Amino acid sequence: MNTLSCLEDLHHLSLSQKERIIEVAHTLQLTADIAKSDMFIDCSLSEDKAMIVAQAQPATVSSLYKRNIIGETATEQNEPGVFFSLRTGNPITNSRGITQECVIVQQDIVPIFDNKGTTIGVLIRERDISEEMMTNKRVEELLVPKENVDREGTVKSLIQKEIHHRVKNNLQIISSLLRLQTRRAHSEVSDILQDSVARIETISIIHDYLAQGGIEAVNIVLVMERAADMLLSLAYVPEKEISLFVKGEPTFLPSNQATFVLLIVNELVQNCLKHAFEQRKSGKISITVICRKQIANITVEDNGRGIIEDKPASLGLQLVHTLAAELNGILSTFSSEDGTKMTLTFPIAKAVML
């Protein structure tokens, strides 16, 4: 099968979009030879499947592939970076994937756009890293004496714990001062101060977690559970019964990513608590964390009244979009009269990839 016959099966692509794919495909062999890597073009088939429409094996080094795989499908489970780039239109580098021949590879992926800026496919460079992973592991074991690792690790852990403990204490002092100001301010200023308290408390939760563990990887599900209790207590209204649930398997993020994520979730939950249940006596909010290899999906969902379209974006939602961009992620929203569902999708930083 060749590129032209594959593209004929992709009915969602227009003629001009297919011509753009073919244009990129014509450069694929040259790129493969220069990059000394296998090169591919994938186009979306469905939500979790893509078709390989072009392939080039390098003439300058041995290929990872023994056969032509044009026309075969790629799945999100094996190549999460491909689907992240297809959905977001963002490039991603150093993404782990598994080939159709069950080889662990490193993928660099860039989106292919049509003349309107729509993502119509992705260009993929693949490199075999299975041997490199084993070699690095052996070298680390040989070069670093165990007693040195233990001693240095203990000292580093103690220093990190102390730093995070002091930061947490300072944040708690600032939070307490803002709470005092909140009691004296009129309603509009009080609401703004209350939002600031929630943001500071959110960051404090991260540092409290790190102060206890002494490590720089954060179990985001665990800290979200702690944050949920804090948010409910801050937003407590006697005549309303609001429940907040956190679901998901343990998912570890580096501390800087965890801080951004928790701030985003804080803003989304705060938005639900303020607006979703107006003129209602009860409501439910759920936070769901799903991690597929290197791609995290965090969903905040409520069963409230839905989003009012003509309402201007708040400072909190502007902050959400800014932080999502810092994560190289996207925020998708679905809203109806049955509630609102907002999902943050982003690649997990390499430092904690397993």
Buried (B, 14 or more C-beta within 10 A) or exposed (E): EEBEEBBEEBEEBEEEBBEBBBEBBEEBBEBBBEBEBBBBBBBBBEEEEBBBBBBBBBEEBEBBBEEEBBBBBBBBEBBBBBBBBBBBBBBBEBBBBBBBEEBBBBBBBBBBBBEEEEBBBBBBBBBBBEEEEEEEEEEEEEEEEEEEEEEEEEEEEEEBBEBBBEBBEEBBEBBEEBBEBBEEBEEEEBEBBBBBBBBBBBBBBBBBBBBEBBBBBBBBBBBBBBBBEBBBEBBEEEEBEBEBEBEBEEBBBBBBBBBBBBBBBBBBBBBBBBBBBEEEEEBBBBBBBBBBBBBBBBBBBBBBBBBEEEEEEBEBBEBBBEBBBEBBBBBEEEBEEEBBBBBBBBBBBEEBEE
